[in-house]
Amino acid sequence: MNTTIAFITPPFTQLNTPYPATAYIKGFLNTLNIDSYQADLGIEVILKLFSKQGLIDLFDYVHEHIEEVSPNIHRILALEEDYISTIDAVIAFLQGKNSTLAHAIVQEDYLPRASRFEQLEELEWAFGSMGIQDKAKHLSTLYLEDLSDLIVETVDTNFGFSRYAERLGRSAHTFDEMYEALHQPLTYIDEITLDLLQQLIDKTNPKIMGFSVPFPGNLYSSFRCAQYIKKNYPHIKITMGGGFPNTELRSLKDVRVFEFFDFITLDDGEAPLENLILYVEGKIAQEELKRTLIAKDNEVVYINNPLKRDYKQAEVGTPDYSDLLLTEYISVIEVVNPMHRMWSDGRWNKLTMAHGCYWGKCTFCDISLDYIKVYEPIAAKQIVDRMQTLIEQTGETGFHFVDEAAPPALMREVALEIIRRKLTVSWWTNIRFEKSFTKDLCLLLKASGCVAVSGGLEVASDRLLKLIDKGVTVEQVARVNRNFTEAGILVHAYLMYGFPTQTAQETIDSLEMVRQLFEAGVMQSGFWHQFAMTAHSPVGMNPEEYKVERVNAEMGTFANNDVPHVEMNGAIHDKFSFGLKKSLFNFMHGMCFDMPLHEWFDFKVPRTSISPDYIFTCLNDEPLTVCKPNQKVVWLGTFPYIEYFEKKKKNRVFEMAQLVFYTKKETIGVDVDRMVGDWFVHFVETLKEKASQTMTYQEMKKSFEEFTNEDFELFWYSKPAQALKDMALLVL
């Protein structure tokens, strides 16, 4: 095989699904008829390491090279034969190929157990109601983590399942430490990685190798692989792109990086890679490269040909997951956080509804960079076309839309298109908790297969939300969360502490808001992040406006995104970390709502100033919503059967009709006037016949009044109409 370009995701990202960047680029190159190949070296290394032969080799290496070990590792070594005899079966089970093994795994005498299982009794209450399959997945995850502890202590301190040598990549303002590490002898994991890399190169014979580096935990491996290629295949050109260089390496000055890479491309990769390929093939000059860093005259030079336009989202093609080992990924259950579980359990096809962020104002976010700043939605029909293509290609019907924040109007159109095509899919995405997410929209999203949303509540304080320019209030978030929850969609909130000028009072008040949201049952999952100042955010670019100071005003010569800083008022936020996370863990499991907030902390904290019924009041003070004439009306229910009957009242006989609906769960009857019943049957028939299967609120009102000669408003606010709205009549 002779390949123009081979893409690699270096170790490690996720175990359960491939990181989508290479699939996006391969799909784009397909539109240009440029042949490419892609591989996820991360999953390949894991599968080679965690196999019968892999463990035999590992244990032999440890016995030969390591003399002193901790009691925990001594126990694992003593159980060597049990690990070797079970590993292939456990991996097959986690790949979904050996489901009956779950019955053995949940028995205490099947898996060898070391220190990771000591936490099991503490978690038993959290997993007590789990099914056998889930419990077996969790136990298998602990078993793999025990083996990970063996690797970390004996052969490679940098090992981690979803990251490798992350410390070297995180906030690496100089290249010195990474450069020194790359001139140390190869680690045990390096040897496995490079052996697989060699097999890949020999198989594909590429002109160019492209490394996708989304996270700090991929960076070291990408350099190790590039170093190996430079030494053994000097004719191959090497490029790096992805989330890490896009945010961290924009101001790169250290020319030593180009001892390993020939090119580093920034932001959307389509146009830069097309021109890079043309340059390598001798078809264009170096000056025509697009958003590309190179070394020239022993200096780092940035080339950006303004004549080469970027591609519109409609032009980039459908992601192509071919070449990847889709059936070999493993699903694990590490923690009980339900949203984190969605990240690690099951395989999701990754797609995008809209490039960039339609809001683009949050002051902690990198809104000055194109991946956030340049907002471009994709047409709903094209999105669903891509979904169908991926279902045919992968056999998987789960989708994770990886938007910065999916636009509500586009989510509505995508949901309607999914329903029109009668697709059976499951999907989730990231959103802003804005008031556009009405009860009816949430019901529509649920009907189309939406199972979860995640969004930034950030700091549950209206003053700080305004300072962040989040565009939402806590009251609004509570109502939106209620709408999602009542529709049956899981809600995960990103929570933040330590935003500039945040006081201890605001931190405790924020925790109280979160406590009330969980107690009210309108939030199911959350995670606290400590604020990090980044160079491309409004806070990072204008720190004095937010009363913070950079610790080091000089730009680094390597990575420059995370900016160390201190608050002018001397506030230290780290101390809140443990208490915030421990309390949240309990709230997620419906526990400890009555526990005073100060008991979560081992230092003095202020009392909350938030009323204990604040969220309850927000949820009950629902403002009256009035339908707008141009809003869309959708009927998601079954076709109604109509039965006529008479009703006597005060010596008068009324002609009545019962509309009968057979839902998946029950049979529902709604009694209405005969004329109204006939109109509703006609209305549903009209909707079914329309290509859009929608009409406007104004059209529905006109249809009703012409058919019945009655006032629509009287009907719309009646009990029968409310029953129809509660069931399946949505105004969007």
N, C-alpha and C positions, 0 to 999 in steps of 0.2 A: 504494500500500500504506500503510495506517495501522497502526502497530505500537505496542503498549503500551510495550514496552521492547526496546531493541537493546543487545546485549552486544558488547563489543569486547575482544580481547586485543591490547594495543598492541605495537609493535615493541620488542624481538625476543625470542622464546623458542627454539623448535626449528624446524629446516628440514624435518624428515622427518615430523612428525606434529603435529596441533593439541594445544595444552595443554588438558586436559579440563574445566577449571572451568566454562566457559560451557556446555558440553554437559551437564554434570551439572545446572546450574540450569535450562537449557531443558527437560530431561527432567522436572524437578520441576514447572515451570510448566505443562507439558502436562497434568499430573494435575489442575490447577485450571482448565483451559481458558482460561489467560491466554496470548494470542499474544505471541510474542517472535521476535527475529531475532538471529543471532550472526555475527560476522566475526572472522577472524584477520588484523588489519592487517599483522602482521609478514610473513607469507608473501606477501601482496598487494604490499607495498612491494618485497620481494626480487624478485618476478617482474616488476614494472614496471621496476625498476632494471637487472636482469640480463636484458635483452631487446635485440634489435637496435636498436629505436628508443631504448631507455633508454641504451644505450652511445653511440649517435650524439649524444644530448643531453648526456651526461656529458663526452665528449671535446670537444664544442664549447664547453661551459662552461669546461673546464680551459684550452683554448687561449685563450679570451677573457679569463679572469680571473687566471690564474696565470702568473707570469714565470719564477721560479727553481724547479727541481725537482732531486731527487737523481738520481744516475746510474741507479738502478733504475727510477724513474718515467719518466725520459727514454727508457729502453728500451721501457717499456710504451707510451708515446705514439708511438714510432717504429713499433710493431707494431699501431697502431690498427686498420687495415683487417682484419688477421688476427683480432683479437678480435671485431670487429663481424660478420664473416662466419661465425664459429663459434659464437657465444653461443647462438643459438636451438636449434641442434642439440645442444649440450652439455646445456642445461637439459632438453630433451626426453629425452635419454638418462638423466639423473639422476632424471627422473620415471617411468622405466621404460617409456617409449613408443618408444624408438629403440635397442633393445639391440644391433643389428648395428653401430652406430657404434663400439662398444668396439674392434673390430678396427682402426679407423683411429686412435682415441685413443691406443692403446698404441704406435703408431709415432711416432718422434721428430719427424716433420715435419708433424704435424697441429696440435697445440696450440701457440700462442705461449707461450714460457717466460720467466719473470723470476726474481726471487731466491728465491721459495718452492721452486723446483725444485732449488736448490743442495743441499738436504738429501736429495735423492733417492738419491744413491749411498750415503749413510749408512744409509738405510732399505731399500736393495735386498735386504739379507739377510733383513730382516723380512718383506718382501713377495715374496720370491723364489718362494715356492710358491703364490702367489695365482693364482686363475683369471683369465682375461682380463677378465671383467666387473668383478671386484673391483679389479684393477689400474687399469682404466680409470676406475672411480669415484674411486680415490685421486688419479690424475693430474688428473681434472676438478676435484677438491676443491682441489688446489694452484693450478690455473688460476683458480678463483674467488677464492682467497686473494690471489693476485697483484692481481686487480682490486680486492679489498678494500683492499690497501695503497695503491693509487692513490686510492681514495676518502678514506682516512684522511689521507693526506699533502696532498691538494689541496682537498677540499671539505667534509670533516666529520671532525674528529679523534675524535669520539665513536662513530664507526661500529663495529659488530661484528656478526657473523652471528647470534649467539644472545643478544646483549645490546646495549643502546644507552645511552650516557651512564651506564654503571653506576657510575662513580666518584661521580657526584652523589647517587646513592641509597644507596650503601654507607656505613653508619655516619654518616649525616647528622644529627648531634645538633641542629643548628639548620637552619632553612629558608632562611637567608640566601643561601647559594651557589646553591641551586636557584631561589630567587626572582629573583636577579640574572640567572641564565641564561635564565629565561623572559621577561626584558625585553630580551634581546639580539635582533638581527635573526634571522629564521628561517634555519635551515641548509638546505643542499641536500636532505638527507633529510627535514627537516620539511616542505618544500614538497611533496614527493611524498606523504608521509603525509597531509597535510591535504587535498590534492586528492582522494585516495581516500576520506577521511573525509566530505568534502562529497558525493561521489557516493552514499555509503552513506546519509547522512541524507536526501538528496533522494529516494532510492529507498524508504526505509522510513517516513519521517515519524514518528519515535517521540515519545512523551510523555517518556520517560526514557531516558538513555544510561547503561549500566552498564559500568564499566571493571574488568576482572579484572587485578590487578597481583600476580603471584606472586613476582616477583624484583626486586631493585634495578635490573636492566637494563631493566625495563619502566616504571619510575617517571617518568622525564623525559618520555617520549612521552605517557604518560597525562595529565600536566599540560599539555603542549602542545596535545593534542587538546581537553581540557576548556576551556582558554583560548580556543581557536578557537570552540567551541560557545557559550560565554558571550557572545562578541562578535557572532557572526553568527546564532545561534539562541537568543536569550535566554529563549524560552518553554520550552525543553527543560530538564528537571531532570537533574542529573548525580550519579551515585553511584560510589563506589569500594569494592571488596572484594578479597579474595584474600590470599595468603600474606604479602605485604609489610605491608599494614596490620594483619593479624592479629597479627603478631609485633612490628612496629616502631612502630606508631602508637597503641598502646593508651593511652599517657599524653600524647597530643597536646595541646599548649597554644597553639600559634601559630595565631591566628585567620585569618592571611593565607591559609592553605590553603583556606579557604572562599570566597576570591575565585574559586576554580576549581571546587570541588566543593560541591554542596549537602548531600550525605550521605556518610558513611563507615561501612560496616557491618563488624562484627567476627565472627569465627568462622563456624560453619556459616551459609550464606547463605540457606537456604530460608525460614525464618520471618521474618527481618529484611526480606527482599525482598518477601515477600507483604504485610507490613504497610506497607512503604514505598510499594508500588503503591497500596494502599488509601488511604493518606494523600494521595498526589498526586491521586488521583481524588476526594478530598473525602469519603471514606466513613468515615474514622476521624480522631480528633484527634491532634495532634502527640505528646501524652503517651503515646500507644499504640504508638509506634515501638518496635522490638525491637533491642537491641544496636547502637544507631546514634549516631554522633557528628554534631552539627550546630553551627552558629554561632547564638548567641542573645544579644542585648544586647552584641555585640562580644566575646563569650567563647565558648570551646569547651565545649559541654554534651553529656554522655552520657545517653542515654535508653534505659532497658531495662524494658519493660513485663513485669512478672513473671507476668501472667495469660496471656500468649501463650506456649504451650508450643512446644518444638522438635519437629520431626518425627522419628519413628523411621526407621531406615534402610530398613525394609520399605515405608515410605510415600512415599519420595522419587522413585520412578519410575526408569525406565531412561535413562541418558544418551542424548541425541539429538544426533547429529552433522550433521543436515541444515543447509543453508545454507553449510557450510564447503566449501572447495575440495579435497575429499579426494583427487582424482586429480592435483592440481597440486603437492603437496609433493615435495620433492627429497631423495633419499637421498645422503648424503655419507659418505666414510670419511676422517676427519681424522687419527686416530691408530691405532696398532696395538693399543691396549688393547682386548681382546675385549668387555668389558662396556660401555665407552664407545662402542664401535662399535654395540652393540645400541641405545643411546640415539639414535644419529644415522643409522642405516641401516634403512630399512623403516618401515612404518606400523603402529602398535600401537593397538588400541582400549584405552582406559583404563577400568578398573573398580576397585572396592574390595570386599574380602572382609569387612573389619571396620573400623568407625570407631574411631579411637584406637588405643592400644597396650595389649595384654593384660598386659604386664610393667610398664611405667610407673614404673620406679624409677631409670633411669640418671641419674646426678647431673650430667652435662653437657647433658642434654636439657630442653626446655621442658615438663616434665611437669606444671607448674602450669596450663597452658593447656588449654582444653576439647578442642582438636583432638587432643591426646595423652591427656588425663586421662579423657575420657568414652569408655569402651570399650563398643562395641555391635556384635556380629557379625551378619551377615546369614545367613539360612537357605541351605544349599547349593543346594537346588532353585531358589530365587529367583535366586541368583547365576548358575546355568547357564541359567535362563530369559533373564536379561539378556544373557548371552553369545550365545544364539541370536538374540535380537532384533537385537543389534548386527551379527552376521554377515549377517543379512538386509538390514539397512539400509546397511551399508558395503561388503559383499562381502569384508571382511578377516577372516581367522581367527586373527590374532595378538592376544594380550591381555597388557597390562602391568597387574598388580594393584598399585595405588599405595599399599598399606598401609604404615603405620609399621613394623609387623612382623606378617606374616600368621600366624595361629594354626595350629600343626601339626594339631590335631584337625579344624579347619574345612578346611584344605588337603586332608586325607584324604577328607572327605566330598565336597568339590567334585570331587576326582579320581575318586572312585567314581561320582559322578553323570555326569561327562563320559563315563566308560567305559560306563556303562549305556546312555546315549543314543547311543553309537557316534559321537560327534563327533570330527572331525579338527581339532584346534586346536594352536597353539603358545602357551605362556604363561610368564611369569617374574614374580618378585616379590621383596620384601625380607623377610628372616626374622631370627630370633635363632638362633644356632648352639647350640641346646639338644639334650639327649640324646634327646628325643622323635623326632628324625629318625634312625630306625633304618635299617638296610640295606633292610628290607622296605618301609618307608614311602617311601623314596627311589625304589625300583623302581616302586612304584605311581604316584608323582608323574610319573616319566618316562613310564610307559605312558599317562598321561592327556594328555601333551603338554608337560609342564614341561621347558623347555630350559635355564633358568638360575635361580640365586638369588644375591642379594647380601645381605650381612649385616655387622654391625659386630663385627670382632675387636677394634677400637679399639687398645688397647695390649697387646701380647702379653707381659704380665707379670701373674702371678697376684695380686701385691700390689695393683697398680693396678686390675686388673679388680674386685677386692673393693672398693676405694675408689670406683670408678665405680658399684658395685652392679649390675654387668652380669649376674650370675647364671650365669656360665659360667667355665670354666677353659680354659687353653690345651690341655690334654690332651683335654678334651671337644670343643673346636673341631676339633682334628686328626681325631678319629674321625668326627665328623659330616661334615667336609669329604671324608673318604675315602669315606663312604657315598654322598654325592652324586656324587662323581667316578666311582666304580665303576658307578653307575647311568647314567652318561653325561650328567649335568647339570653345566653350567659353574658354577664357584663364584667369586664376586667378593667380596673382603673390603675393607671400609672400615677403614683403619688410621689411628691417631691418634698424634701426638707432641706433647709440650709440655703434658700434663695436669699440673695443680698437684702439686707435690712430686716430679715425675718427675726422676730423676737421670740423668746422662750414662750411668752404668752400665746403668740400666734401658732407656734408648733403644737402646744397642748390643745388649743382650740381646734386646730386642724385635725388632730387625732380624735377629738370628741365628735367632730362632724363625720369622720370616717366610721367611728363606733356606731353612731346613730344610723348611718346609711346601711351598715351590715345588720343592725338590729331590726331595721324596718324591712329587711329582706329585699332591698332594691339593688344590692351589689353583691356579687358572688365571689369576686376574686380581686386581689390587688397586690401591689408590690411597691415598697418605698425605695426611692433612689435618692442619694445625696446629690445636691446641685453640683454640677461641674461646669466651670466657665470655659467656653470654647472660643477660639480666636475669631471665628467667622459669625458669631452671634452679636446682636446689639450690645449685650452686657460685656462681651469680650472686646468689642471695638471701642466702647465708651465706658470703661469701668468706673470712672469718677462720677458719672451720672447715677450710678447705682451704689455709690459709697463703698466701693471695694478697690483694692490696689493689687496690681500684678506683683508677684514675689520677685520675678526676674523680668526686667523690662526688655532685655535683649532677646532677639529671635534666635531659636536654635538653628543648627545647620542641617538637622535631619527632620524629625517629626515636630510639627507645630500646630496642634489643635487644642489639646487640653492645656489650659493656662493656670498654673498655680497662683493662688490669690489669697489675700487675707481681707477680712472686713475692717473697715476703718474704726468701727465701734468695738473691735476686739472679740466679737461673738465667736464661739466655737461650737459648731453644730454636731461634730462627730459623736459627742457623748450621748446624743439622743438615739443613735442608730439601733442599739440592741433592744431598747424598750419599745420603740416604734415597731420593729419587725416581730418581736415576740407577741405583742398585743394583737397585731394584725393576723398572725398565725392562728391565734385563738378565736378571733372574731370570725374568720373564714369558716370555722367549724362550729359556729353558733354558741361559743362558750365565753364566759367571763364578762358579759356585758354589764354586770352589776359591780364589777371590781373597780374601785376608785382609780382614776388614771395615774395618780402619783405612785401607786404600788408597782407600776411597770418600770420605774426608774430607781436607781440606787443613789440618786442625788435629789436635792430639793427642787421641785418644779411648782409653778403657780397653779392655782385652781382654774379650771376652765371658766370662761365668761359666757359660754354658749348655753342658752336655755335647754334643759333636758328634753324638751319636746319640739325643738326647732325644726328638724327634718319632718316629723309627723305633721306639724302645722303647714310646712311648705307643700306637702303632698295633699293635704285636705283643702288648701286654699287655691284650688284649680281655677284659673280665669276662664270665663266662658269663651269658647271659640266659635266664630261665625264663619261659615263656609263662603269662599269667594267664587264668583261666577265661573272663572276659568279653571278651577280645580278639577282634577280627573276623578271620575267615579268608576269603581271596579266592583264587580260581584265575583267573589271567590268561592261561593257556595255551589251546591248541586242544582240541577234544574228542578224547579218546584212542581209538585203535583198539586192540583187544586180540587177541593171537594166543596160543594155548595150546601148550605143549610139555611134554615130560617131561625130567627131569634125574636121572641116576643118580649116586648118591654112596654109596660103601661098601655096595654091593649093595642099596641102597634106591632106590626110584623116587619122585621128588617131582613133584607136579603143579605146573607153573609157568605163568606168563603173562608175555608181553612187552607192556608198554604202549608204543604207538608214537605219537609226537607229530610233526606236520608244522609246524615253525615257519617264519617268513618266510625264515630263513637256512639251515636244515638239517633233517634228519630225526633224531629222537632216540628211542632205545629204552631202556626201563627195565625190567629183569627183577625180578619179584616173585613171591611165592607166589600160586597161582591164586586163592585166596580173597581175598587182599589186592587183586589186580588187579580182581576182580569188584566188591569194595567201592569201589575208587577210581572206576570207571566210574559206579557208582550215586551216589557222592558228587558227582561233577561234574554228573551229570544233575539231582540235587537242587538244587545251587547255581544252575544255569541256569534252573530252574523258579521259584525264589524271586524275588520282586519286587526284593529288596535285593541279590540275587546274592552274599550273604555269609551266614556262620553264625558262631557263636562257637566259640572253641577247645574249650570244654566240650562243645558240641553235636557237633563233629567227633569228639572222643574217644569220646563215648557211641555215636555212629553206628558207628564202627569196631569197638568192643568187642561191640556187639549183633550186628553182621553177621558178624564173624569168630570170636567167642569167644576172642580173643587179647588180650594185654596191649598197649595202645596205646603206652605209653612205649617198649617194646622196638622197635616199628616206627618211632616218631618219631625215634629217634636212630640208625637204621640207615642204611646207604649208599644204598639205593634212595630212602628218604624225603628224604635230603639232596639227591639228584639232582632230585627233584621240587621241593624248596624252592629250589634254585639256579635252576631253570627258571622257575617261575611260581606256586608255592604260597606265598602271603604270609600272615603273621600280623601284624595291625596293632593 
